[in-house]
Amino acid sequence: MREISIRRFGVTFAALLAAVSFFGCRSDQYTQEKAVERARAFLLEESPELTVEQIYFVKFTEPVLLVGEVIGSSGMALGNRLESSQRQICPTWMIPGRDKLYMVFGVSSGRMSSWEPIRLIRKNFERDAYKALNSAWTAAQQFAVDNFYRELDVTQLNRIRLYLPYILETDFEYMIDPSFKLNPEAPKVGDAQRLKNKAQRSLVWYLDGNEEDAIVFCGFSAPDLTGWTINWAGRMKKEELKKHILKVIKTPADANTPIVIEPESKPETARK
């Protein structure tokens, strides 16, 4: 089989949502869900290297759908663009503990009614943002197991282990000495300044179906989540969390796509 170019997959889940809203039919959602089920089964059959936890992650986590035009296919005019009636669509999982994206390749219309898995592509990460999320997520998972084992039931722990988080910019009070290792007499100005020079990023999971009870892992990192470390974690109600949200950076639907940092706008200098 001819090697299929995957460099054209520049459109993520948002692009597919746009296609869905264009056709505006609930049956499309059903056919897409069935296509994802076929992709999931195909991935698991072709991936004997996955651990039990990784298998459960694939089973219970929704993929990102990467969409691209079929190279060389004919298209039809739609406005000022040329839309192909057939698309390359890859349900894609970023599996914790794996250094590659798992992409199930198939071709169909945007509705995915005739989509069938053709091959499994294991694609190297090309952006550090993916690894930053994976590292932060793993740290939150381990912290939950170590510190909330008696406070969370199995379903709630599995939500943290298997579902992508909200990534928020927040303004919580921070702990200067979260590990309680500093000498109480030691000056803490340097530690406070070090944290203030970083961005506060909180990973958040809702623990119930009504999204009222949240568990928050507050940490500090570069703006794109690189180098994220936990400062503190705790449970709180949605209303309390909302008071400290400055910006929703990512939702679970797109949390495993790169965080794009927009350059700060500089004021224009007055003309002389």
GIGIUR-V828248 format. One line per field, one symbol per residue. phi: phi as a letter, one per 40 degrees, with the letter a starting at -180 (. if undefined). A space follows every 10 residues. Layout:
phi=???
This chain:
phi=.ccccbcccc bbdccccccc cccfbccccc cccccccccc ccccccbccc cccccccccb bcccccbacc cgccbbcagb bbcccbbcbb cbbbcdgbcb cbbccabacc cgcbcbcbab bbbccbbccc cccdcccccc dcccccbbdc cbcccccccc cbbcccbbcb bccbccbccf bccdcccbcc cccccccbcc bbcbbcbbcc fbbbbbbcab acdcgcgcbc caaacacdcc cdcbccacca bdcbccbdcc cccccbcccc cc
